Amino acid sequence: MDVASTTVRLILRPLHGIILAFPISLFSAALATDIAYLRTAEIQWTNFSAWLIVGALVFGGLALAWALVALFLGRGQPGEKARLAHLGAVALMWLLGLVNAFKHSQDAWSSVGAFGLTLSILCAVLALAAGVIAYSRPAPGEAR
């Protein structure tokens, strides 16, 4: 691996972390607002959840595109299994988030029933898992 490609990876890695931080925080906040709705029955909490999910999907789409590019550019290099696992986690997170967005577009009580809450939990857990997979090991060329 040459110095130029290592330098580019070290510069782009923090940017990926910033992009991935949005789905992690927004899906987690959507889960919190779903729980708040179930406890209070205040309709605005479901609106907050729907907005947070849409924001998470926007940045999750960027993270998904980033993961796809990283997988194809890093073929045959160390860490390919981790990149594939990261791509799988982000893709599943995004797909379940899309289903969750459709579910939250229904009326308030049916959107946050057991199915909506389960989707929110799965999205938050998958977002966290994607972050752990992506950043549990140092990047090539990074000090340990």
N, C-alpha and C positions, 0 to 999 in steps of 0.2 A: 504494500500500500504506500503510495507516495505522499509527500508532505502536503501537497496542494489539496488532495482529496480529504486528508485527515483534517486539515484546517477548515475546509468547507463544512465538513460534518460537525466539527466542534462549534461552528458559528450557527448552523441550522438547528442543532439539537435543542438549544434553549427556546427557539421560536416554536418548535413543535410542542415543547412543554407548555408554553403559554396558550397555544391553540387548544391543547388537550385539557387544560385547566378549566376552560369554559364548560364543556359538557359535564365534567366531574361536579363542578359547583352548581350548575343549573339543574341537572337531574336530581342532585341531592336536595336542593331547595324546593323543587317540585314535589319531592317525597314529603318534605316537611309541611308544605302547604296542603297537600292531600290529607295528611294527618290532622292538621289544624281544621280543615273542613269537616272531617269526621267527628271531631270533638265539639265544634261550635255550630255547624250547619249554616254558617255565614257564606252566602253564595259567592262573594268576592274571592274567597280562597280558591275556588275552582277556576276562576278567571286567571288568577295569578299562576296557578299550575299550568294552565294551557299556554300562557305567554312564556313561562320558563321552559317548557318542553320545546316550544318552537325555537327559542334561542339556542337551546342545547342541540337541536337538530341542525341548525345552521352551522354552528362551530363543529359539531360532530361530523358533518359532511366534509368540512375542510380537513379534519383529522383523518377521516377515512381516505380521502384523496391522497393525503400525505403518506399514510401507511401503505397504500398501493404503490406509490412511486418508490418509497423506501424498499419495499419488497422486491420490485423489479430491478432497481439499481444495485441492490446488494446481493443479487443471486450468486451463489457459489462462495460467498464470504462467510466468515464466522458469525454466528448469531442469526442464521436464517430461520431456524425453528422459532426463536423468540419473536422475530418480525412477523412470521406467519401467525403465531398465537395472538400477537397484538392486533394484526389485521382482522382476525376472526372475532376477537372481543369487540373491537370498534364496529365492525359490520353488524354483529348481532345487537349491540347496543343501539345502533342507528335504526335498524329494522324494528326492534321492539319499541323504540321511541316514536317511530312513525305510527305504529299501531296505537300507542298510548295517546298520541296527539289526536288521532281519529276518535278514540274512546272519550277523550276529554272534550270533544266538540259536541257531545250529546248534552242533554240537560243535566243539571248539577248532580242530583242524587245518583243517577245511573252511571255517571262518568267516574265517580270515585268509590264505587262499590268494591267488592272484593277483587274483581278483575282489574279495575283501574289502579287500585293500590298495589296489587301484585306486580303489574307492569312497571309502576314507578319504582318499586323496590328493586326489580331486576335491572332496570336501566341504571339506577344509581350504583348498584353492585358491579355491573359490567363496566361502567365508566371508571370506577375505582380500580378494577382489575386491569383494565387497559393501561392505566397510568402506572400501576405496579409492574406490569410486564415490560413496559417501555423503559422504565427508569430504575429497575432493580439491579441492573448491571451497568458498569461504566461503558461509555462509548469507546470504540476502537481509538486508541491514541490518547485517551484520557487517563490521568493518573488514578490509581486505585486508592 
